């Protein structure tokens, strides 16, 4: 249960960071 919670949190943070990076650097996409 704890592992799934940590994994879910890590994925959420990764997706959020990726979206922010895409918004800040639109020329790369």
C-alpha positions, 0 to 999 in steps of 0.5 A: 500500500505504501509503495503504491502511494509513493509510486502514485505520488512520484508519477503525479509529480513527474507529470506535473513537472513535465507539463510545466516544462512543456509550457515554459519551453514550447519551442521544444515541442 
